[in-house]
Amino acid sequence: MTWIDDIEEARRTHDIMNILGTSKRKIICPLPMHKHSSYTPSFSIFWRKGIQRFKCHGNCNAEGDVVDLVGYLRIQNYNRNDMTMRRKALELLDTRYEEQIVIPRKEHKLKGDEWRSYLPPGDEVIAYAASRGLDVETLRKFRIGQYKEWMTMPSFENNRLCGIKMRHIHKKNYISLKGSRQGLFNFDAVNLVQRPVLVVKAEIPCMLLDQLGFLACAPTGGEGGWREDWRTALALADTIVVGDNDLPGHKLGERRAAILGAKLKFPPDPFKDIDEWILSDRENALRVVHSWITEYKKGKL
């Protein structure tokens, strides 16, 4: 057996996740050459043609198999195209991880038109939306539907379905349709725009702000959700992050603002979030939000 055969054997029998001591398939990049400007998970572990691989979608942009992983971790200036270095990485591969690993089943993916099956929304969702300040035209614009007692809220990126999040109209809980991935709600409206954009915590305040003439977006994974590539989408915008007026909301708002290099604002006491503020004190709320945008523009002059 040649050393090249040994590499093929190692690729079949060693688990990247075990070596890194993680059960997650997306983590903060562990590679020593990665320059962290933020600690957003950008390192993906996946399967391709029966081989477990990794790729960093951040600044180091490294990719490879389990042998390359050991090379990047333990060999200075490792080059995956240098066969001498690759052979050395194979020698350094920890023999503790010799168990045969099972290739997972292919994950379910959305076909792209599932959102249509939930249209039109029924009277229950329309009434619930009205209680949150949303009119029927806004529901139509954002392709909001209904499944039993759930409001369905699809998200799209580049006009392709990213996921469908569902909000129970009587309880404060959410679920996502199987195959959904985290998206940026209203992505196509804010992608690479040179205008003020408000980044809020969820879909309903995003739709409310849009209805009132503001450009807004929201991570579908909630306040803590974020993807590194959204920084590119919002790179040209005058971005203002709006956090919730509680301790978790303050911390998560500060985190989003730091990632984006954005201004950070909060609703005044006693309002917890921006949509509650708008519904309770609309005239003053709109005046202040307009002032945030004006203040941002003046600060850039």
C-alpha positions in Angstrom: 0.0 0.0 0.0 1.4 3.4 -1.0 1.2 6.5 1.2 -1.4 7.9 -1.3 -3.5 4.8 -0.4 -3.0 5.6 3.2 -4.4 9.1 2.7 -7.5 7.6 1.0 -7.9 5.3 4.0 -7.5 8.2 6.4 -10.2 10.2 4.6 -12.6 7.2 5.0 -11.9 6.5 8.7 -11.2 9.7 10.5 -13.8 12.2 11.6 -13.1 16.0 11.4 -15.7 16.6 14.1 -14.0 14.2 16.5 -10.6 15.8 15.9 -12.0 19.2 16.6 -14.0 18.0 19.6 -17.3 19.3 18.3 -20.8 18.0 17.5 -21.6 21.0 15.4 -21.3 21.3 11.6 -20.6 25.0 11.6 -18.2 26.5 14.1 -15.8 29.4 14.7 -12.8 28.8 12.4 -10.1 27.0 14.5 -7.3 27.4 11.9 -4.2 29.4 13.1 -4.0 31.6 10.0 -7.6 32.8 10.4 -7.7 36.5 11.4 -10.8 37.0 13.6 -12.5 40.4 13.2 -15.5 38.8 14.9 -16.3 35.4 16.3 -19.1 34.4 13.9 -19.1 30.7 12.9 -17.7 30.4 9.4 -16.1 27.0 9.4 -18.4 24.4 7.8 -18.0 20.6 7.9 -19.8 18.6 5.2 -19.8 15.6 2.9 -18.9 15.6 -0.8 -18.8 12.5 -2.9 -18.4 10.3 0.2 -15.6 12.3 1.7 -15.9 14.4 4.8 -14.5 17.9 4.1 -14.3 21.4 5.6 -14.4 24.9 4.2 -14.0 28.3 5.9 -16.3 30.9 4.4 -14.4 33.7 6.3 -11.1 35.5 5.6 -8.7 32.5 5.6 -10.9 30.7 2.9 -9.2 27.4 3.7 -10.7 24.1 2.6 -9.8 20.4 2.4 -10.1 17.0 3.9 -9.1 15.5 7.3 -5.5 15.3 6.3 -5.4 19.0 5.3 -7.1 19.9 8.6 -4.2 18.3 10.5 -1.7 20.0 8.2 -3.2 23.5 8.7 -3.4 22.9 12.5 0.1 21.4 13.0 2.4 22.4 10.1 3.5 26.0 9.7 2.7 27.5 6.3 1.0 24.3 5.2 0.2 24.0 1.5 -2.3 21.3 0.6 -0.8 21.1 -3.0 2.6 20.3 -1.6 2.7 16.5 -1.5 5.6 16.4 1.0 3.6 18.5 3.5 0.5 16.4 2.8 2.4 13.2 3.6 3.8 14.8 6.8 0.2 15.8 7.8 -0.8 12.1 7.3 2.0 11.1 9.7 0.7 13.6 12.3 -2.9 12.4 12.1 -3.9 11.2 15.5 -4.5 7.4 15.4 -7.1 7.7 18.2 -9.7 8.4 15.5 -9.7 5.1 13.6 -13.3 4.2 14.0 -15.3 3.8 10.7 -17.6 6.8 10.3 -21.0 6.7 8.8 -21.8 9.1 6.0 -25.0 11.0 7.0 -28.1 11.0 4.8 -28.5 13.9 2.5 -30.3 16.8 4.3 -33.8 17.7 3.2 -33.9 20.9 1.0 -36.8 23.1 0.1 -38.0 22.8 -3.5 -38.6 26.6 -3.7 -42.4 26.9 -4.1 -43.6 25.5 -0.8 -44.7 29.0 0.4 -47.4 29.0 -2.3 -49.3 26.2 -0.6 -50.0 28.4 2.5 -51.7 31.2 0.5 -53.9 33.0 1.0 -53.8 33.6 4.8 -57.1 32.9 6.6 -59.1 35.3 8.8 -57.2 34.2 11.9 -53.9 35.3 10.6 -55.3 38.5 9.1 -56.8 39.4 12.4 -53.6 38.5 14.3 -51.6 40.6 11.8 -53.9 43.5 12.3 -53.4 43.3 16.1 -49.6 43.7 15.3 -50.3 46.7 13.1 -50.0 44.9 9.7 -52.4 45.5 6.9 -53.5 43.0 4.2 -51.4 44.7 1.5 -48.3 44.1 3.6 -49.2 40.4 4.1 -49.5 40.1 0.3 -46.2 41.9 -0.3 -44.3 39.5 2.0 -46.2 36.4 0.8 -47.5 35.7 4.3 -49.7 32.6 4.6 -51.4 30.4 7.1 -51.0 26.8 8.3 -53.6 25.8 10.9 -53.0 28.3 13.7 -49.6 29.4 12.4 -48.6 32.5 10.4 -46.2 31.4 7.7 -43.4 33.9 6.9 -41.1 32.9 3.9 -37.7 34.4 3.4 -35.9 34.7 0.1 -32.4 35.4 -1.1 -31.8 36.4 -4.7 -35.5 35.5 -5.3 -35.0 31.9 -4.1 -36.8 30.5 -1.1 -34.4 30.3 1.9 -36.8 29.1 4.5 -40.3 29.3 6.0 -40.7 30.4 9.6 -44.0 29.9 11.3 -45.4 32.0 14.2 -48.2 30.6 16.4 -51.0 33.2 16.5 -52.0 32.4 20.1 -48.7 31.4 21.6 -45.3 33.1 21.5 -43.5 30.2 19.8 -41.9 29.6 16.4 -41.1 26.7 14.2 -39.4 26.4 10.8 -40.4 24.2 7.9 -38.1 21.2 7.5 -35.3 22.1 5.1 -35.3 25.8 6.1 -32.0 27.6 6.6 -31.3 30.8 8.4 -32.1 33.8 6.2 -32.2 37.5 6.3 -35.9 38.5 6.1 -36.4 41.1 3.3 -32.8 40.3 2.0 -33.6 41.2 -1.6 -34.8 44.7 -0.7 -31.7 45.5 1.3 -29.0 43.7 -0.6 -26.3 46.2 -1.6 -28.6 49.3 -1.3 -27.1 52.7 -0.6 -29.8 53.8 1.8 -30.5 53.7 5.5 -31.5 50.2 6.6 -32.9 49.3 10.0 -31.8 45.8 11.3 -34.5 44.6 13.8 -34.9 41.4 15.7 -37.8 39.6 13.8 -40.1 39.5 10.8 -43.1 41.3 12.2 -41.3 44.5 13.2 -39.5 44.4 9.9 -42.8 44.2 8.0 -44.3 47.0 10.2 -41.4 49.3 9.5 -41.6 48.5 5.8 -45.3 49.3 5.8 -44.4 52.7 7.3 -41.9 53.6 4.6 -38.6 52.4 6.2 -36.2 49.9 4.7 -35.7 47.1 7.2 -34.5 43.5 7.5 -34.2 40.9 10.3 -32.3 37.6 10.8 -34.8 34.7 10.8 -32.9 32.9 13.5 -33.9 35.6 16.0 -31.8 38.2 17.7 -28.7 36.0 18.1 -28.8 34.8 14.5 -26.3 36.0 12.0 -24.3 34.9 8.9 -21.0 36.3 7.9 -22.0 37.0 4.3 -24.8 39.4 5.4 -22.1 42.0 6.1 -21.4 42.1 2.4 -25.1 42.5 1.6 -25.3 45.5 4.0 -21.9 46.9 3.2 -23.2 49.9 1.2 -26.1 50.8 3.5 -26.3 53.3 6.4 -27.1 50.5 8.8 -28.8 51.1 12.1 -29.3 48.1 14.5 -32.4 48.4 16.7 -32.2 46.3 19.8 -34.7 45.2 22.4 -35.0 47.2 25.5 -34.0 44.5 28.0 -30.7 42.9 29.0 -30.5 40.1 26.4 -31.7 42.6 23.8 -29.0 45.1 24.7 -26.3 42.5 24.5 -27.4 41.0 21.2 -28.0 44.4 19.7 -24.5 45.4 20.7 -23.1 42.2 19.1 -25.0 42.8 15.8 -23.9 46.4 15.7 -20.3 45.4 16.3 -20.4 42.8 13.5 -21.8 45.4 11.0 -20.0 48.5 12.2 -23.4 50.0 12.6 -25.2 52.6 14.7 -27.1 51.1 17.7 -30.5 52.4 18.9 -33.1 51.2 21.4 -36.8 52.1 22.0 -37.3 54.3 25.1 -38.6 53.0 28.4 -41.1 51.5 29.1 -41.3 49.9 25.6 -39.6 46.5 25.1 -39.3 46.6 21.3 -39.7 48.9 18.4 -43.1 47.5 17.2 -44.6 47.8 20.7 -43.4 51.4 20.7 -44.9 52.2 17.3 -48.2 50.7 18.2 -48.4 52.5 21.5 -46.9 55.9 20.6 -46.8 56.0 16.8 -46.3 59.7 16.2 -43.4 60.1 18.5 -41.9 56.8 17.5 -41.9 57.7 13.8 -40.4 61.1 14.6 -37.6 59.6 16.6 -36.8 56.9 14.0 -36.6 59.6 11.3 -34.3 61.5 13.5 -32.0 58.4 13.8 -31.7 58.3 10.0 -31.1 62.1 9.8 -28.5 61.9 12.6 -26.7 59.1 10.7 -26.6 61.1 7.5 -25.2 64.2 9.3 -22.6 62.1 11.0 -21.3 61.0 7.6 -20.8 64.5 6.3 
